[in-house]
Amino acid sequence: MPQPFLHVSRRISTAGAIVFSCLLCGCVSKLFNAAEQPLEAAPAGITQRVQQSKLFGVLPVYRPDTQQGNFISKEQVAQLQVGMTPAQVRFLLGTPLLNDVFHAERWDYPFLLKRGDGTVTSSNVVVYFKDGRVSHFEGAELPNEKEYLRLIAAPKK
């Protein structure tokens, strides 16, 4: 083959590879931008729906349900009373997820349920102690146990 023909074909294939790489990087950066949007938990007791990204913008990606923290129901909070000891609170609500030396008088019970379809449910219960007894507690609208079971056992759509 003549030398100029090889030189031209090499330039064309190099240019094609560069264009293909740029196009491929553009597609990937679009996927990463969608994934970089933070998944924020809704205020306690509230369910929100988050837009899920798809593979190549078409194929849905499997995402398992993820549950983190302690589920605290309305029934459990109704049994919580001012003046209870830490042992009684631990028996009723379970071991607190957040309990540190800097806030020894405060126990946090956060809960987050991320469904594979993008639904996020969160709640937070905080119990405050003073002199070894419950002084007060906070918690927004919490689901009851039946609502929670319906939520986790709901059939996939």
Phi, psi and omega in degrees: 000148178291148182298317181298327181294318177296321180296317180291317181293326177294320178295319180295316180292324176295315178297319178297319179295321179294314179298316179299318179297318179296317178296319180294319178295323178297320179293317181293319181295329177294320178294319180292324178297322178292324182283337183283345180295126186293143177264097184269141177285143178287163174304160188307137176076007184248142178254135176229159181249133182245136178294127180261141178279158180237152179291123184058022179075003185233307187277128177289144180259134179289129176229121181286159174290138181235125178243129180228139176096190182258125174281124177243126183263169176301321182297321179292317180293327178296331179277343180288131183228150174295136180101355179289152177277162176302325179295320178293320179294318179296322178294321183282312187256346184095177179291132181294144179287323179242116179209103184239166184291335181281338178230061184294337181269014183223128175243130180250137177236077177280154179217137179218128176237112177255115178278156179296337180276000177103357179283130180240125177240132181222156174206163180210128176240132180237129179247128180252138179245151172216125182057039176077013179226155178293123177266318174194170180213155181232148176183131181282196180298116181252147176284155174277175186296324179294319178298319180295316179297322177295322181293315183278338181259008181297138179293147178290142179259000000 
